[in-house]
Amino acid sequence: MTSLSSSAPIPVDLEGAIQRLKKERNAVVLAHYYQESEIQDVADFVGDSLELARRGTAAKETVIAFCGVHFMAETAKILNPEKTVVVPDLEAGCSLADGCPAPLFAEWLERYPGHTVVSYVNCSAAVKALSDVIVTSSSAEVILKQIPDPVVFAPDRNLAAWVEKRLGRKFVVWPGTCVVHETFSERKLVELMALHPDAEVIAHPECEERILKLAGYVGSTSALLKYVTASAGRSFIVATEEGILHQMRRAAPDKELVAAPPDESCSCNTCPHMKRNTMEKLYRALEGLSPAIEVPEKIRLRAKKPIDRMLEMTAGLALEPTGNRS
């Protein structure tokens, strides 16, 4: 394997250089729907958290370059300890994961003995290690249908509320929220609906209830993409991180797609953590195989059990890959 200096200049043809490095490093590039469009286009697979967990496990390559946020790359390392897992930017975090530190979560769980601990994948490896099963937004309802009460659900209160409503149940809920999905403005969304009267509002379940009540369809990022592609509708207002619009436009180029507006105090319908990753940083990560993700073995083994349980409980949940395989 050729070693390249991290001080070497960035190539003009970044896409070509990344494709070359993928072959040299025997690497697969996985990207979340919320990444910049250029990263999505150079990735081998683009998907949501559940799809990417599956793809990382199935990959034959010895290196996984994970273009997402820290907890996603940790999940890849938990499932693939023998592989090198690198991220473009080690500081790409998650407000949900950061808002549920493992020591406080462990202390909080002591109040609820006998509860099944269900944690959204947007959490740290240490929180996963304290959990009984992991869920994603595309699998939460399917998995919780299989789990009797009482249940502790962490760390997203909005996703928990949506699943509670769908199942007619109540969980003990950690009060976390996503910094992006809680910024959408109900008033500005109503105004946008008036400007686009033929558009259907579709939303991610991490949004607040005031947004979800205006939506004609609620689903995970992959579900929203499939819905837009299959629907007879021609116009959609999309209430989730705007990165998904790139794949929607590729899949349904003839449809009108409008990003839902954030509130007046913020322009953040884009995730600041996801957008820390750039093509330049991806190139450097493949070039030097750094920064690499490491998970202490004791935590990894404990965290792997609830992730494996998620994969087992969703084995029949059909998911279509989105992206390009070079």
Contacts in CASP RR format, 6 or more apart in sequence:
PFRMAT RR
TARGET T0000
AUTHOR 0000-0000-0000
METHOD contacts of the structure
MODEL  1
MTSLSSSAPIPVDLEGAIQRLKKERNAVVLAHYYQESEIQDVADFVGDSL
ELARRGTAAKETVIAFCGVHFMAETAKILNPEKTVVVPDLEAGCSLADGC
PAPLFAEWLERYPGHTVVSYVNCSAAVKALSDVIVTSSSAEVILKQIPDP
VVFAPDRNLAAWVEKRLGRKFVVWPGTCVVHETFSERKLVELMALHPDAE
VIAHPECEERILKLAGYVGSTSALLKYVTASAGRSFIVATEEGILHQMRR
AAPDKELVAAPPDESCSCNTCPHMKRNTMEKLYRALEGLSPAIEVPEKIR
LRAKKPIDRMLEMTAGLALEPTGNRS
1 24 0 8 1.000
1 25 0 8 1.000
2 24 0 8 1.000
3 288 0 8 1.000
4 287 0 8 1.000
4 288 0 8 1.000
6 284 0 8 1.000
6 287 0 8 1.000
6 288 0 8 1.000
8 287 0 8 1.000
10 280 0 8 1.000
10 283 0 8 1.000
11 17 0 8 1.000
11 283 0 8 1.000
14 279 0 8 1.000
14 280 0 8 1.000
14 283 0 8 1.000
15 38 0 8 1.000
15 41 0 8 1.000
15 42 0 8 1.000
15 279 0 8 1.000
17 283 0 8 1.000
18 29 0 8 1.000
18 42 0 8 1.000
18 279 0 8 1.000
18 282 0 8 1.000
18 283 0 8 1.000
18 286 0 8 1.000
19 42 0 8 1.000
19 326 0 8 1.000
21 27 0 8 1.000
21 283 0 8 1.000
21 286 0 8 1.000
21 287 0 8 1.000
22 28 0 8 1.000
22 29 0 8 1.000
22 44 0 8 1.000
22 65 0 8 1.000
22 286 0 8 1.000
22 326 0 8 1.000
25 63 0 8 1.000
25 286 0 8 1.000
25 289 0 8 1.000
26 61 0 8 1.000
26 62 0 8 1.000
26 63 0 8 1.000
27 61 0 8 1.000
27 62 0 8 1.000
27 63 0 8 1.000
27 64 0 8 1.000
27 65 0 8 1.000
27 286 0 8 1.000
28 44 0 8 1.000
28 45 0 8 1.000
28 55 0 8 1.000
28 56 0 8 1.000
28 59 0 8 1.000
28 61 0 8 1.000
28 63 0 8 1.000
28 64 0 8 1.000
28 65 0 8 1.000
29 42 0 8 1.000
29 43 0 8 1.000
29 44 0 8 1.000
29 45 0 8 1.000
29 65 0 8 1.000
29 67 0 8 1.000
29 282 0 8 1.000
29 286 0 8 1.000
30 43 0 8 1.000
30 44 0 8 1.000
30 45 0 8 1.000
30 46 0 8 1.000
30 47 0 8 1.000
30 52 0 8 1.000
30 55 0 8 1.000
30 56 0 8 1.000
30 59 0 8 1.000
30 64 0 8 1.000
30 65 0 8 1.000
30 66 0 8 1.000
30 67 0 8 1.000
30 76 0 8 1.000
31 39 0 8 1.000
31 40 0 8 1.000
31 43 0 8 1.000
31 45 0 8 1.000
31 46 0 8 1.000
31 47 0 8 1.000
31 67 0 8 1.000
31 68 0 8 1.000
32 46 0 8 1.000
32 47 0 8 1.000
32 48 0 8 1.000
32 49 0 8 1.000
32 52 0 8 1.000
32 67 0 8 1.000
32 68 0 8 1.000
32 69 0 8 1.000
32 72 0 8 1.000
32 221 0 8 1.000
32 274 0 8 1.000
33 40 0 8 1.000
33 46 0 8 1.000
33 47 0 8 1.000
33 48 0 8 1.000
33 221 0 8 1.000
33 222 0 8 1.000
33 225 0 8 1.000
33 241 0 8 1.000
33 243 0 8 1.000
33 244 0 8 1.000
33 246 0 8 1.000
33 247 0 8 1.000
33 322 0 8 1.000
34 68 0 8 1.000
34 221 0 8 1.000
34 241 0 8 1.000
34 243 0 8 1.000
34 244 0 8 1.000
34 270 0 8 1.000
34 271 0 8 1.000
34 274 0 8 1.000
35 43 0 8 1.000
35 46 0 8 1.000
35 67 0 8 1.000
35 68 0 8 1.000
35 243 0 8 1.000
35 274 0 8 1.000
35 277 0 8 1.000
36 243 0 8 1.000
36 275 0 8 1.000
36 277 0 8 1.000
36 278 0 8 1.000
36 279 0 8 1.000
37 243 0 8 1.000
37 246 0 8 1.000
38 279 0 8 1.000
39 67 0 8 1.000
39 277 0 8 1.000
39 278 0 8 1.000
39 279 0 8 1.000
39 282 0 8 1.000
40 46 0 8 1.000
40 243 0 8 1.000
40 246 0 8 1.000
40 247 0 8 1.000
40 323 0 8 1.000
41 324 0 8 1.000
42 279 0 8 1.000
42 282 0 8 1.000
43 67 0 8 1.000
43 323 0 8 1.000
43 324 0 8 1.000
44 323 0 8 1.000
44 324 0 8 1.000
44 325 0 8 1.000
44 326 0 8 1.000
45 51 0 8 1.000
45 52 0 8 1.000
45 55 0 8 1.000
45 321 0 8 1.000
45 322 0 8 1.000
45 323 0 8 1.000
45 325 0 8 1.000
46 247 0 8 1.000
46 322 0 8 1.000
46 323 0 8 1.000
46 324 0 8 1.000
47 55 0 8 1.000
47 221 0 8 1.000
47 222 0 8 1.000
47 321 0 8 1.000
47 322 0 8 1.000
47 323 0 8 1.000
48 136 0 8 1.000
48 137 0 8 1.000
48 138 0 8 1.000
48 220 0 8 1.000
48 221 0 8 1.000
48 222 0 8 1.000
49 72 0 8 1.000
49 75 0 8 1.000
49 121 0 8 1.000
49 122 0 8 1.000
49 136 0 8 1.000
49 137 0 8 1.000
49 138 0 8 1.000
50 121 0 8 1.000
50 136 0 8 1.000
50 138 0 8 1.000
50 139 0 8 1.000
50 220 0 8 1.000
50 222 0 8 1.000
50 310 0 8 1.000
50 314 0 8 1.000
50 317 0 8 1.000
50 319 0 8 1.000
51 138 0 8 1.000
51 222 0 8 1.000
51 319 0 8 1.000
51 321 0 8 1.000
51 322 0 8 1.000
52 66 0 8 1.000
52 72 0 8 1.000
52 76 0 8 1.000
53 75 0 8 1.000
53 76 0 8 1.000
53 79 0 8 1.000
53 121 0 8 1.000
53 136 0 8 1.000
53 307 0 8 1.000
53 310 0 8 1.000
53 311 0 8 1.000
54 311 0 8 1.000
54 319 0 8 1.000
55 321 0 8 1.000
56 64 0 8 1.000
56 76 0 8 1.000
56 79 0 8 1.000
56 80 0 8 1.000
57 79 0 8 1.000
57 80 0 8 1.000
57 311 0 8 1.000
59 80 0 8 1.000
59 83 0 8 1.000
61 83 0 8 1.000
62 82 0 8 1.000
62 83 0 8 1.000
62 84 0 8 1.000
63 83 0 8 1.000
63 84 0 8 1.000
63 85 0 8 1.000
63 86 0 8 1.000
63 286 0 8 1.000
63 289 0 8 1.000
64 73 0 8 1.000
64 76 0 8 1.000
64 80 0 8 1.000
64 83 0 8 1.000
64 84 0 8 1.000
64 85 0 8 1.000
64 86 0 8 1.000
65 86 0 8 1.000
65 87 0 8 1.000
65 88 0 8 1.000
65 282 0 8 1.000
65 285 0 8 1.000
65 286 0 8 1.000
66 72 0 8 1.000
66 73 0 8 1.000
66 76 0 8 1.000
66 85 0 8 1.000
66 86 0 8 1.000
66 87 0 8 1.000
66 293 0 8 1.000
67 87 0 8 1.000
67 88 0 8 1.000
67 277 0 8 1.000
67 282 0 8 1.000
68 87 0 8 1.000
68 92 0 8 1.000
68 274 0 8 1.000
68 277 0 8 1.000
69 92 0 8 1.000
69 93 0 8 1.000
69 94 0 8 1.000
69 97 0 8 1.000
69 271 0 8 1.000
69 273 0 8 1.000
69 274 0 8 1.000
70 87 0 8 1.000
70 90 0 8 1.000
70 92 0 8 1.000
70 93 0 8 1.000
70 94 0 8 1.000
70 97 0 8 1.000
70 293 0 8 1.000
71 93 0 8 1.000
71 94 0 8 1.000
71 97 0 8 1.000
71 121 0 8 1.000
71 122 0 8 1.000
71 123 0 8 1.000
71 124 0 8 1.000
71 125 0 8 1.000
72 121 0 8 1.000
73 85 0 8 1.000
73 86 0 8 1.000
73 87 0 8 1.000
73 293 0 8 1.000
74 124 0 8 1.000
74 125 0 8 1.000
74 293 0 8 1.000
74 295 0 8 1.000
75 121 0 8 1.000
75 125 0 8 1.000
75 128 0 8 1.000
75 307 0 8 1.000
76 83 0 8 1.000
76 85 0 8 1.000
76 293 0 8 1.000
77 83 0 8 1.000
77 85 0 8 1.000
77 293 0 8 1.000
77 294 0 8 1.000
77 295 0 8 1.000
77 300 0 8 1.000
78 125 0 8 1.000
78 128 0 8 1.000
78 295 0 8 1.000
78 300 0 8 1.000
78 303 0 8 1.000
78 304 0 8 1.000
78 307 0 8 1.000
79 304 0 8 1.000
79 307 0 8 1.000
81 295 0 8 1.000
81 297 0 8 1.000
81 300 0 8 1.000
84 289 0 8 1.000
84 292 0 8 1.000
85 292 0 8 1.000
85 293 0 8 1.000
86 285 0 8 1.000
86 286 0 8 1.000
86 289 0 8 1.000
86 290 0 8 1.000
86 291 0 8 1.000
86 292 0 8 1.000
86 293 0 8 1.000
87 277 0 8 1.000
87 285 0 8 1.000
87 291 0 8 1.000
87 293 0 8 1.000
88 276 0 8 1.000
88 277 0 8 1.000
88 278 0 8 1.000
88 281 0 8 1.000
88 282 0 8 1.000
88 284 0 8 1.000
88 285 0 8 1.000
89 276 0 8 1.000
89 277 0 8 1.000
89 278 0 8 1.000
89 281 0 8 1.000
89 291 0 8 1.000
90 291 0 8 1.000
91 273 0 8 1.000
91 276 0 8 1.000
92 273 0 8 1.000
92 274 0 8 1.000
92 276 0 8 1.000
92 277 0 8 1.000
93 273 0 8 1.000
93 276 0 8 1.000
94 122 0 8 1.000
94 178 0 8 1.000
94 273 0 8 1.000
95 177 0 8 1.000
95 178 0 8 1.000
95 179 0 8 1.000
95 180 0 8 1.000
95 273 0 8 1.000
96 120 0 8 1.000
96 122 0 8 1.000
96 123 0 8 1.000
96 155 0 8 1.000
96 156 0 8 1.000
96 176 0 8 1.000
96 177 0 8 1.000
96 178 0 8 1.000
97 122 0 8 1.000
97 123 0 8 1.000
97 124 0 8 1.000
97 127 0 8 1.000
97 155 0 8 1.000
99 155 0 8 1.000
99 176 0 8 1.000
100 123 0 8 1.000
100 124 0 8 1.000
100 127 0 8 1.000
100 154 0 8 1.000
100 155 0 8 1.000
100 174 0 8 1.000
100 176 0 8 1.000
101 124 0 8 1.000
102 124 0 8 1.000
102 126 0 8 1.000
102 127 0 8 1.000
102 129 0 8 1.000
102 130 0 8 1.000
105 127 0 8 1.000
105 130 0 8 1.000
105 154 0 8 1.000
105 155 0 8 1.000
105 174 0 8 1.000
106 130 0 8 1.000
108 174 0 8 1.000
109 115 0 8 1.000
109 117 0 8 1.000
109 130 0 8 1.000
109 152 0 8 1.000
112 150 0 8 1.000
112 152 0 8 1.000
112 172 0 8 1.000
114 150 0 8 1.000
115 150 0 8 1.000
115 151 0 8 1.000
115 152 0 8 1.000
115 172 0 8 1.000
116 132 0 8 1.000
116 133 0 8 1.000
116 147 0 8 1.000
116 148 0 8 1.000
116 150 0 8 1.000
116 151 0 8 1.000
116 152 0 8 1.000
117 130 0 8 1.000
117 131 0 8 1.000
117 132 0 8 1.000
117 133 0 8 1.000
117 151 0 8 1.000
117 152 0 8 1.000
117 154 0 8 1.000
118 131 0 8 1.000
118 132 0 8 1.000
118 133 0 8 1.000
118 134 0 8 1.000
118 135 0 8 1.000
118 140 0 8 1.000
118 143 0 8 1.000
118 144 0 8 1.000
118 147 0 8 1.000
118 151 0 8 1.000
118 152 0 8 1.000
118 153 0 8 1.000
118 154 0 8 1.000
118 171 0 8 1.000
119 127 0 8 1.000
119 128 0 8 1.000
119 130 0 8 1.000
119 131 0 8 1.000
119 133 0 8 1.000
119 134 0 8 1.000
119 135 0 8 1.000
119 153 0 8 1.000
119 154 0 8 1.000
119 155 0 8 1.000
119 306 0 8 1.000
120 134 0 8 1.000
120 135 0 8 1.000
120 136 0 8 1.000
120 137 0 8 1.000
120 140 0 8 1.000
120 153 0 8 1.000
120 154 0 8 1.000
120 155 0 8 1.000
120 156 0 8 1.000
120 159 0 8 1.000
121 134 0 8 1.000
121 135 0 8 1.000
121 136 0 8 1.000
121 310 0 8 1.000
122 155 0 8 1.000
122 156 0 8 1.000
122 178 0 8 1.000
123 131 0 8 1.000
123 154 0 8 1.000
123 155 0 8 1.000
125 295 0 8 1.000
125 299 0 8 1.000
125 300 0 8 1.000
125 303 0 8 1.000
126 299 0 8 1.000
126 303 0 8 1.000
127 154 0 8 1.000
127 155 0 8 1.000
128 134 0 8 1.000
128 302 0 8 1.000
128 303 0 8 1.000
128 306 0 8 1.000
128 307 0 8 1.000
129 299 0 8 1.000
129 302 0 8 1.000
129 303 0 8 1.000
130 302 0 8 1.000
131 154 0 8 1.000
131 303 0 8 1.000
131 306 0 8 1.000
132 306 0 8 1.000
132 309 0 8 1.000
133 143 0 8 1.000
133 147 0 8 1.000
133 306 0 8 1.000
133 309 0 8 1.000
133 310 0 8 1.000
133 313 0 8 1.000
134 306 0 8 1.000
134 307 0 8 1.000
134 309 0 8 1.000
134 310 0 8 1.000
135 143 0 8 1.000
135 144 0 8 1.000
135 310 0 8 1.000
136 220 0 8 1.000
136 310 0 8 1.000
137 159 0 8 1.000
137 204 0 8 1.000
137 205 0 8 1.000
137 206 0 8 1.000
137 219 0 8 1.000
137 220 0 8 1.000
137 221 0 8 1.000
138 219 0 8 1.000
138 220 0 8 1.000
138 221 0 8 1.000
138 222 0 8 1.000
138 223 0 8 1.000
138 317 0 8 1.000
138 319 0 8 1.000
139 310 0 8 1.000
139 313 0 8 1.000
139 314 0 8 1.000
139 317 0 8 1.000
140 159 0 8 1.000
140 163 0 8 1.000
140 205 0 8 1.000
141 163 0 8 1.000
141 166 0 8 1.000
141 167 0 8 1.000
142 313 0 8 1.000
142 314 0 8 1.000
142 317 0 8 1.000
143 310 0 8 1.000
143 313 0 8 1.000
143 314 0 8 1.000
144 151 0 8 1.000
144 163 0 8 1.000
144 167 0 8 1.000
144 169 0 8 1.000
145 167 0 8 1.000
146 313 0 8 1.000
149 169 0 8 1.000
149 170 0 8 1.000
149 171 0 8 1.000
150 171 0 8 1.000
150 172 0 8 1.000
151 169 0 8 1.000
151 171 0 8 1.000
151 172 0 8 1.000
152 171 0 8 1.000
152 172 0 8 1.000
152 173 0 8 1.000
152 174 0 8 1.000
153 159 0 8 1.000
153 160 0 8 1.000
153 163 0 8 1.000
153 171 0 8 1.000
153 172 0 8 1.000
153 173 0 8 1.000
153 174 0 8 1.000
154 173 0 8 1.000
154 174 0 8 1.000
154 176 0 8 1.000
155 174 0 8 1.000
155 176 0 8 1.000
156 176 0 8 1.000
156 177 0 8 1.000
156 178 0 8 1.000
156 206 0 8 1.000
157 173 0 8 1.000
157 174 0 8 1.000
157 175 0 8 1.000
157 176 0 8 1.000
157 177 0 8 1.000
158 177 0 8 1.000
158 178 0 8 1.000
158 181 0 8 1.000
158 182 0 8 1.000
158 205 0 8 1.000
158 206 0 8 1.000
158 207 0 8 1.000
158 208 0 8 1.000
158 209 0 8 1.000
159 205 0 8 1.000
159 206 0 8 1.000
160 171 0 8 1.000
160 173 0 8 1.000
161 173 0 8 1.000
161 209 0 8 1.000
162 205 0 8 1.000
162 212 0 8 1.000
162 218 0 8 1.000
163 169 0 8 1.000
163 171 0 8 1.000
163 205 0 8 1.000
164 170 0 8 1.000
164 171 0 8 1.000
177 206 0 8 1.000
178 206 0 8 1.000
179 268 0 8 1.000
179 271 0 8 1.000
179 272 0 8 1.000
180 206 0 8 1.000
180 240 0 8 1.000
180 241 0 8 1.000
180 268 0 8 1.000
180 269 0 8 1.000
180 270 0 8 1.000
180 271 0 8 1.000
181 204 0 8 1.000
181 206 0 8 1.000
181 207 0 8 1.000
181 208 0 8 1.000
181 239 0 8 1.000
181 240 0 8 1.000
181 241 0 8 1.000
182 207 0 8 1.000
182 208 0 8 1.000
183 262 0 8 1.000
183 263 0 8 1.000
183 266 0 8 1.000
183 268 0 8 1.000
183 269 0 8 1.000
184 207 0 8 1.000
184 208 0 8 1.000
184 211 0 8 1.000
184 239 0 8 1.000
184 260 0 8 1.000
184 261 0 8 1.000
184 262 0 8 1.000
184 263 0 8 1.000
184 269 0 8 1.000
185 261 0 8 1.000
185 262 0 8 1.000
185 263 0 8 1.000
185 264 0 8 1.000
186 210 0 8 1.000
186 211 0 8 1.000
186 214 0 8 1.000
188 261 0 8 1.000
188 262 0 8 1.000
188 263 0 8 1.000
188 264 0 8 1.000
189 201 0 8 1.000
189 211 0 8 1.000
189 214 0 8 1.000
189 237 0 8 1.000
189 239 0 8 1.000
189 260 0 8 1.000
189 261 0 8 1.000
190 214 0 8 1.000
192 237 0 8 1.000
192 258 0 8 1.000
192 260 0 8 1.000
192 261 0 8 1.000
193 199 0 8 1.000
193 201 0 8 1.000
193 214 0 8 1.000
193 237 0 8 1.000
196 235 0 8 1.000
196 237 0 8 1.000
196 256 0 8 1.000
196 258 0 8 1.000
198 234 0 8 1.000
198 235 0 8 1.000
199 235 0 8 1.000
199 236 0 8 1.000
199 237 0 8 1.000
199 256 0 8 1.000
199 258 0 8 1.000
200 216 0 8 1.000
200 217 0 8 1.000
200 231 0 8 1.000
200 233 0 8 1.000
200 235 0 8 1.000
200 236 0 8 1.000
200 237 0 8 1.000
201 214 0 8 1.000
201 215 0 8 1.000
201 216 0 8 1.000
201 236 0 8 1.000
201 237 0 8 1.000
201 239 0 8 1.000
201 260 0 8 1.000
202 215 0 8 1.000
202 216 0 8 1.000
202 217 0 8 1.000
202 218 0 8 1.000
202 219 0 8 1.000
202 224 0 8 1.000
202 227 0 8 1.000
202 228 0 8 1.000
202 236 0 8 1.000
202 237 0 8 1.000
202 238 0 8 1.000
202 239 0 8 1.000
203 211 0 8 1.000
203 212 0 8 1.000
203 214 0 8 1.000
203 215 0 8 1.000
203 217 0 8 1.000
203 218 0 8 1.000
203 219 0 8 1.000
203 224 0 8 1.000
203 238 0 8 1.000
203 239 0 8 1.000
203 240 0 8 1.000
203 260 0 8 1.000
204 218 0 8 1.000
204 219 0 8 1.000
204 220 0 8 1.000
204 221 0 8 1.000
204 224 0 8 1.000
204 239 0 8 1.000
204 240 0 8 1.000
204 241 0 8 1.000
205 212 0 8 1.000
205 218 0 8 1.000
205 219 0 8 1.000
205 220 0 8 1.000
206 240 0 8 1.000
207 215 0 8 1.000
207 239 0 8 1.000
207 240 0 8 1.000
211 239 0 8 1.000
211 260 0 8 1.000
212 218 0 8 1.000
215 239 0 8 1.000
217 224 0 8 1.000
217 227 0 8 1.000
219 227 0 8 1.000
221 240 0 8 1.000
221 241 0 8 1.000
221 244 0 8 1.000
222 319 0 8 1.000
222 320 0 8 1.000
222 322 0 8 1.000
224 238 0 8 1.000
224 240 0 8 1.000
224 244 0 8 1.000
224 248 0 8 1.000
225 244 0 8 1.000
225 247 0 8 1.000
225 248 0 8 1.000
225 251 0 8 1.000
225 322 0 8 1.000
226 320 0 8 1.000
228 236 0 8 1.000
228 238 0 8 1.000
228 248 0 8 1.000
228 251 0 8 1.000
228 252 0 8 1.000
228 255 0 8 1.000
228 257 0 8 1.000
229 248 0 8 1.000
229 251 0 8 1.000
229 252 0 8 1.000
233 255 0 8 1.000
234 254 0 8 1.000
234 255 0 8 1.000
234 256 0 8 1.000
235 255 0 8 1.000
235 256 0 8 1.000
235 257 0 8 1.000
235 258 0 8 1.000
236 248 0 8 1.000
236 255 0 8 1.000
236 256 0 8 1.000
236 257 0 8 1.000
236 258 0 8 1.000
237 258 0 8 1.000
237 259 0 8 1.000
237 260 0 8 1.000
238 244 0 8 1.000
238 245 0 8 1.000
238 248 0 8 1.000
238 257 0 8 1.000
238 258 0 8 1.000
238 259 0 8 1.000
238 260 0 8 1.000
239 260 0 8 1.000
240 260 0 8 1.000
241 269 0 8 1.000
241 270 0 8 1.000
241 271 0 8 1.000
241 274 0 8 1.000
242 259 0 8 1.000
242 269 0 8 1.000
242 270 0 8 1.000
243 270 0 8 1.000
243 274 0 8 1.000
245 257 0 8 1.000
245 259 0 8 1.000
247 322 0 8 1.000
247 323 0 8 1.000
248 255 0 8 1.000
248 257 0 8 1.000
249 257 0 8 1.000
251 322 0 8 1.000
259 269 0 8 1.000
260 269 0 8 1.000
261 269 0 8 1.000
262 268 0 8 1.000
262 269 0 8 1.000
284 290 0 8 1.000
285 291 0 8 1.000
295 303 0 8 1.000
END
